[in-house]
Amino acid sequence: MAPPNAQRAPDFSETKFAAVLQGLRSSMRADFQTAVEDIRKEVHDIGVRMGALEECTDKLCLANNKVVDKIHKMEVDHKRLVDKC
């Protein structure tokens, strides 16, 4: 005999159980699709930011190369001036 305060399990028929499972499936599918869409947007946004970073890196490398070339030219000019004196 069950204790007096014990709760009785709900009476689920196969049809009700199938409906609950179908509802759960639909809910999980919608949640999954939302998560996938969010991830796709985040990946796209990361790609856009990476493109901007690559462009800035290219500009920085070009500027660095110009500085190196100028330093080399200044060293050559300096050596030439020292040799004249």
N, CA, C and O of each residue as an XYZ file, in Angstrom:
340
protein
N       0.837     -1.181      0.000
C       0.000      0.000      0.000
C       0.885      1.249      0.000
O       1.886      1.309      0.714
N       0.510      2.233     -0.801
C       1.288      3.467     -0.930
C       1.039      4.366      0.269
O      -0.048      4.360      0.846
N       2.061      5.146      0.641
C       1.865      6.094      1.742
C       0.757      7.089      1.396
O       0.513      7.337      0.215
N       0.087      7.661      2.384
C      -1.052      8.547      2.108
C      -0.667      9.825      1.363
O      -1.494     10.371      0.632
N       0.556     10.316      1.526
C       0.952     11.560      0.846
C       1.693     11.311     -0.467
O       2.195     12.257     -1.073
N       1.770     10.082     -0.908
C       2.473      9.748     -2.158
C       1.690     10.282     -3.349
O       0.462     10.214     -3.389
N       2.426     10.815     -4.316
C       1.770     11.322     -5.518
C       1.597     10.187     -6.504
O       2.457      9.317     -6.639
N       0.483     10.213     -7.179
C       0.186      9.194     -8.167
C       0.796      9.614     -9.503
O       0.675     10.773     -9.900
N       1.434      8.704    -10.183
C       2.023      8.996    -11.494
C       0.916      9.344    -12.474
O      -0.149      8.726    -12.453
N       1.157     10.335    -13.341
C       0.126     10.691    -14.320
C      -0.146      9.518    -15.246
O       0.737      8.711    -15.538
N      -1.376      9.444    -15.694
C      -1.786      8.355    -16.577
C      -1.560      8.792    -18.018
O      -2.349      9.560    -18.569
N      -0.481      8.303    -18.630
C      -0.166      8.649    -20.012
C      -0.570      7.510    -20.924
O      -0.192      6.355    -20.727
N      -1.335      7.865    -21.907
C      -1.616      6.877    -22.941
C      -0.506      6.984    -23.978
O       0.272      7.939    -23.977
N      -0.445      6.029    -24.832
C       0.586      6.041    -25.881
C       0.431      7.274    -26.764
O       1.427      7.861    -27.186
N      -0.797      7.667    -27.044
C      -1.056      8.837    -27.889
C      -0.575     10.112    -27.206
O       0.060     10.958    -27.836
N      -0.882     10.249    -25.907
C      -0.434     11.433    -25.171
C       1.091     11.472    -25.097
O       1.705     12.527    -25.255
N       1.686     10.319    -24.857
C       3.140     10.248    -24.760
C       3.780     10.628    -26.093
O       4.772     11.356    -26.123
N       3.210     10.133    -27.199
C       3.728     10.470    -28.529
C       3.593     11.968    -28.784
O       4.480     12.580    -29.379
N       2.483     12.562    -28.336
C       2.278     13.999    -28.530
C       3.302     14.800    -27.722
O       3.835     15.799    -28.206
N       3.574     14.359    -26.496
C       4.573     15.039    -25.670
C       5.945     14.943    -26.322
O       6.679     15.930    -26.386
N       6.288     13.759    -26.803
C       7.581     13.584    -27.474
C       7.673     14.432    -28.738
O       8.722     15.008    -29.026
N       6.574     14.508    -29.492
C       6.571     15.325    -30.711
C       6.754     16.797    -30.359
O       7.488     17.512    -31.041
N       6.094     17.250    -29.303
C       6.256     18.635    -28.861
C       7.686     18.913    -28.430
O       8.251     19.958    -28.752
N       8.267     17.967    -27.699
C       9.659     18.108    -27.263
C      10.593     18.148    -28.465
O      11.530     18.944    -28.517
N      10.321     17.280    -29.422
C      11.146     17.235    -30.640
C      11.076     18.562    -31.390
O      12.098     19.094    -31.825
N       9.861     19.092    -31.538
C       9.688     20.372    -32.239
C      10.400     21.500    -31.503
O      11.051     22.344    -32.120
N      10.272     21.505    -30.186
C      10.921     22.537    -29.382
C      12.439     22.442    -29.496
O      13.120     23.455    -29.656
N      12.963     21.228    -29.415
C      14.415     21.038    -29.517
C      14.912     21.422    -30.903
O      15.981     22.018    -31.039
N      14.141     21.082    -31.933
C      14.535     21.427    -33.299
C      14.598     22.946    -33.462
O      15.546     23.472    -34.047
N      13.592     23.647    -32.947
C      13.584     25.111    -33.047
C      14.765     25.708    -32.281
O      15.425     26.626    -32.769
N      15.028     25.189    -31.083
C      16.165     25.682    -30.300
C      17.478     25.429    -31.033
O      18.358     26.289    -31.060
N      17.604     24.242    -31.629
C      18.821     23.891    -32.360
C      18.999     24.806    -33.569
O      20.101     25.289    -33.828
N      17.912     25.046    -34.312
C      18.008     25.916    -35.485
C      18.390     27.337    -35.090
O      19.176     27.986    -35.781
N      17.839     27.818    -33.986
C      18.197     29.150    -33.500
C      19.677     29.205    -33.134
O      20.370     30.166    -33.466
N      20.156     28.169    -32.448
C      21.571     28.128    -32.056
C      22.472     28.092    -33.289
O      23.496     28.774    -33.330
N      22.096     27.302    -34.288
C      22.895     27.204    -35.517
C      22.927     28.551    -36.237
O      23.977     28.969    -36.723
N      21.783     29.230    -36.307
C      21.745     30.546    -36.954
C      22.630     31.541    -36.210
O      23.346     32.328    -36.830
N      22.580     31.505    -34.884
C      23.432     32.399    -34.087
C      24.908     32.115    -34.337
O      25.706     33.042    -34.477
N      25.268     30.840    -34.395
C      26.666     30.462    -34.633
C      27.103     30.902    -36.029
O      28.208     31.413    -36.206
N      26.234     30.702    -37.018
C      26.572     31.134    -38.386
C      26.829     32.638    -38.433
O      27.781     33.088    -39.071
N      25.979     33.415    -37.756
C      26.160     34.867    -37.738
C      27.475     35.228    -37.055
O      28.206     36.095    -37.533
N      27.775     34.572    -35.946
C      29.022     34.862    -35.238
C      30.235     34.514    -36.089
O      31.211     35.265    -36.112
N      30.186     33.381    -36.789
C      31.299     32.988    -37.661
C      31.457     34.013    -38.788
O      32.576     34.388    -39.137
N      30.339     34.461    -39.350
C      30.398     35.480    -40.405
C      31.028     36.760    -39.868
O      31.902     37.347    -40.506
N      30.577     37.190    -38.690
C      31.120     38.413    -38.089
C      32.619     38.281    -37.813
O      33.373     39.235    -38.005
N      33.044     37.115    -37.369
C      34.479     36.876    -37.140
C      35.238     36.991    -38.460
O      36.323     37.568    -38.510
N      34.662     36.438    -39.525
C      35.288     36.540    -40.842
C      35.446     37.981    -41.291
O      36.478     38.360    -41.845
N      34.415     38.785    -41.048
C      34.485     40.209    -41.417
C      35.588     40.900    -40.624
O      36.378     41.662    -41.180
N      35.638     40.628    -39.316
C      36.677     41.256    -38.487
C      38.064     40.774    -38.900
O      39.015     41.556    -38.903
N      38.187     39.498    -39.248
C      39.491     38.974    -39.690
C      39.932     39.658    -40.974
O      41.114     39.953    -41.148
N      38.989     39.912    -41.874
C      39.325     40.614    -43.108
C      39.886     41.997    -42.823
O      40.869     42.420    -43.431
N      39.248     42.698    -41.889
C      39.733     44.033    -41.520
C      41.112     43.946    -40.871
O      41.978     44.778    -41.143
N      41.320     42.947    -40.019
C      42.631     42.774    -39.382
C      43.711     42.451    -40.412
O      44.828     42.960    -40.322
N      43.380     41.611    -41.385
C      44.355     41.276    -42.424
C      44.726     42.518    -43.229
O      45.888     42.715    -43.583
N      43.727     43.352    -43.515
C      44.005     44.577    -44.266
C      44.926     45.499    -43.467
O      45.872     46.064    -44.015
N      44.650     45.647    -42.182
C      45.505     46.484    -41.326
C      46.911     45.897    -41.219
O      47.896     46.635    -41.224
N      47.004     44.585    -41.122
C      48.309     43.931    -41.038
C      49.103     44.165    -42.318
O      50.306     44.419    -42.269
N      48.428     44.079    -43.464
C      49.106     44.356    -44.734
C      49.660     45.778    -44.760
O      50.799     46.005    -45.166
N      48.836     46.734    -44.320
C      49.290     48.134    -44.296
C      50.473     48.303    -43.350
O      51.428     49.014    -43.662
N      50.409     47.652    -42.201
C      51.499     47.736    -41.232
C      52.784     47.142    -41.803
O      53.862     47.708    -41.620
N      52.679     46.010    -42.490
C      53.866     45.380    -43.099
C      54.468     46.280    -44.173
O      55.687     46.431    -44.249
N      53.617     46.873    -44.997
C      54.124     47.779    -46.033
C      54.817     48.983    -45.411
O      55.879     49.402    -45.873
N      54.215     49.538    -44.363
C      54.838     50.679    -43.683
C      56.167     50.268    -43.062
O      57.140     51.019    -43.129
N      56.216     49.095    -42.465
C      57.457     48.592    -41.869
C      58.532     48.426    -42.938
O      59.687     48.789    -42.716
N      58.164     47.882    -44.090
C      59.132     47.712    -45.176
C      59.676     49.062    -45.645
O      60.861     49.183    -45.957
N      58.805     50.076    -45.695
C      59.263     51.414    -46.091
C      60.256     51.966    -45.071
O      61.263     52.571    -45.439
N      59.965     51.752    -43.790
C      60.877     52.220    -42.737
C      62.226     51.522    -42.863
O      63.269     52.168    -42.762
N      62.217     50.218    -43.082
C      63.464     49.461    -43.228
C      64.248     49.973    -44.434
O      65.463     50.150    -44.357
N      63.556     50.210    -45.542
C      64.235     50.738    -46.733
C      64.848     52.115    -46.461
O      65.974     52.389    -46.874
N      64.105     52.976    -45.766
C      64.620     54.317    -45.439
C      65.840     54.217    -44.528
O      66.824     54.931    -44.724
N      65.779     53.335    -43.535
C      66.921     53.166    -42.624
C      68.140     52.684    -43.396
O      69.248     53.177    -43.186
N      67.939     51.724    -44.287
C      69.056     51.220    -45.094
C      69.645     52.353    -45.941
O      70.865     52.504    -46.016
N      68.781     53.145    -46.575
C      69.263     54.262    -47.394
C      70.022     55.273    -46.532
O      71.058     55.789    -46.949
N      69.507     55.556    -45.332
C      70.186     56.501    -44.438
C      71.547     55.958    -44.013
O      72.508     56.720    -43.909
N      71.639     54.659    -43.767
C      72.929     54.061    -43.395
C      73.928     54.183    -44.535
O      75.097     54.501    -44.314
N      73.466     53.928    -45.759
C      74.342     54.043    -46.929
C      74.789     55.491    -47.101
O      75.969     55.761    -47.329
N      73.834     56.427    -46.990
C      74.173     57.852    -47.119
C      75.140     58.282    -46.019
O      76.083     59.031    -46.277
N      74.912     57.816    -44.812
C      75.784     58.167    -43.687
C      77.197     57.643    -43.930
O      78.176     58.356    -43.711
N      77.297     56.405    -44.377
C      78.622     55.821    -44.654
C      79.333     56.620    -45.744
O      80.534     56.876    -45.653
N      78.588     57.007    -46.765
C      79.180     57.782    -47.855
C      79.689     59.130    -47.343
O      80.773     59.572    -47.723
N      78.910     59.780    -46.483
C      79.345     61.066    -45.917
C      80.564     60.903    -45.019
O      81.474     61.732    -45.047
N      80.584     59.838    -44.223
C      81.731     59.591    -43.338
C      82.975     59.329    -44.174
O      84.060     59.801    -43.834
N      82.832     58.586    -45.259
C      83.981     58.273    -46.117
C      84.531     59.531    -46.799
O      85.726     59.594    -47.088
N      83.687     60.527    -47.060
C      84.131     61.769    -47.695
C      84.975     62.606    -46.739
O      85.882     63.321    -47.165
N      84.675     62.515    -45.459
C      85.375     63.363    -44.478
C      86.729     62.865    -44.150
O      87.432     63.474    -43.343
